Amino acid sequence: MAALRYAEDPEPSDPFPAGPLYVPVRSGPSGCAARLFRTPLGGRTAVGFTSERRLRATLGAGQAWIRLAEPALRELTAPLGVTTLTVDPQFTASVPAPVTPVLSETPALRIA
């Protein structure tokens, strides 16, 4: 089977360096930690953005970030078993709203 060229393959088989990325972080006990996300199928993934504008458009203006090279982000998350890196995700699910209990208007049944 002939090897596909990158222009013909929408998902190249060989990973290539994405360059410096804007990586979302959260506060941790030792400073900041890279945020990890889930893919649509539930797998864990590290996420990086190619611009601060893209990060803020996807995760909001209040999202903290650091700059990391793509190989450094992979090395950082590999010990956690995270081998997937998603660059510039465009679709994210919003944080679920808290669930408020619904009160029933029917009286409770008593078992005699």
C-alpha positions as CSV (number, residue, x, y, z in Angstrom):
1,M,0.0,0.0,0.0
2,A,1.4,3.4,-1.0
3,A,2.0,6.0,1.7
4,L,-0.4,8.9,1.6
5,R,0.7,12.4,1.3
6,Y,-0.3,14.8,4.0
7,A,-2.3,16.9,1.6
8,E,-4.4,13.8,0.7
9,D,-4.8,12.5,4.3
10,P,-7.1,14.5,6.5
11,E,-5.6,12.8,9.6
12,P,-1.9,12.2,9.0
13,S,-0.6,9.0,10.5
14,D,2.6,10.7,11.8
15,P,2.3,13.3,14.5
16,F,4.1,16.5,13.8
17,P,5.1,19.3,16.1
18,A,2.4,21.9,16.4
19,G,4.8,24.6,17.7
20,P,4.3,26.7,20.8
21,L,0.7,26.3,22.1
22,Y,-1.5,28.2,24.5
23,V,-2.4,25.5,27.1
24,P,-5.3,25.9,29.5
25,V,-4.3,25.5,33.1
26,R,-6.0,25.4,36.5
27,S,-4.8,26.2,39.9
28,G,-3.2,23.4,41.9
29,P,-1.5,22.8,45.2
30,S,1.9,23.3,43.5
31,G,1.1,26.2,41.2
32,C,-0.8,25.5,38.0
33,A,-1.6,22.2,36.2
34,A,-2.6,21.6,32.6
35,R,-6.3,21.0,32.2
36,L,-7.2,17.7,30.7
37,F,-10.4,17.2,28.7
38,R,-12.5,14.4,27.2
39,T,-13.0,13.5,23.6
40,P,-16.5,12.9,22.3
41,L,-15.9,9.2,22.8
42,G,-14.8,9.7,26.4
43,G,-11.0,9.4,26.0
44,R,-8.7,11.8,27.9
45,T,-6.9,14.4,25.8
46,A,-4.5,17.3,26.4
47,V,-5.6,20.5,24.6
48,G,-3.6,23.3,23.1
49,F,-4.5,26.4,21.0
50,T,-2.5,28.1,18.3
51,S,-3.5,31.5,19.5
52,E,-4.8,33.2,22.7
53,R,-7.8,34.4,20.7
54,R,-8.8,30.8,19.9
55,L,-8.4,29.7,23.5
56,R,-10.6,32.6,24.8
57,A,-13.2,32.1,22.1
58,T,-13.6,28.4,23.1
59,L,-13.0,28.5,26.9
60,G,-13.8,32.0,27.8
61,A,-11.9,35.1,28.8
62,G,-11.3,34.0,32.3
63,Q,-9.4,30.8,31.4
64,A,-5.8,30.9,32.6
65,W,-3.1,29.6,30.2
66,I,0.6,29.0,29.8
67,R,2.7,28.7,26.7
68,L,4.2,25.2,26.1
69,A,5.8,23.6,23.1
70,E,3.9,20.6,21.7
71,P,6.6,18.0,22.7
72,A,6.7,19.5,26.3
73,L,2.9,19.1,26.6
74,R,3.0,15.5,25.4
75,E,5.8,14.8,27.9
76,L,3.9,16.4,30.7
77,T,0.7,14.4,30.1
78,A,2.3,11.0,29.2
79,P,2.9,9.9,32.8
80,L,-0.9,10.3,33.3
81,G,-1.7,8.0,30.5
82,V,-2.8,10.8,28.2
83,T,-1.4,10.2,24.7
84,T,-3.9,12.3,22.7
85,L,-3.3,16.0,22.0
86,T,-6.1,18.0,20.5
87,V,-5.1,21.3,18.8
88,D,-7.7,24.1,18.4
89,P,-10.8,22.3,19.4
90,Q,-13.9,24.2,18.1
91,F,-16.7,22.5,19.9
92,T,-16.9,22.3,23.7
93,A,-19.8,21.4,26.0
94,S,-20.8,24.0,28.5
95,V,-20.6,23.3,32.2
96,P,-23.8,21.5,33.2
97,A,-26.2,23.6,35.3
98,P,-26.9,22.5,38.9
99,V,-29.9,20.3,39.2
100,T,-32.6,21.6,41.5
101,P,-34.9,19.0,43.0
102,V,-38.5,19.0,41.7
103,L,-41.1,18.9,44.4
104,S,-44.0,16.7,43.7
105,E,-47.5,18.1,44.2
106,T,-49.0,14.7,44.9
107,P,-49.0,13.6,48.5
108,A,-46.7,10.8,49.4
109,L,-48.2,7.4,49.5
110,R,-48.2,5.5,52.8
111,I,-48.0,1.8,53.0
112,A,-50.3,0.5,55.7
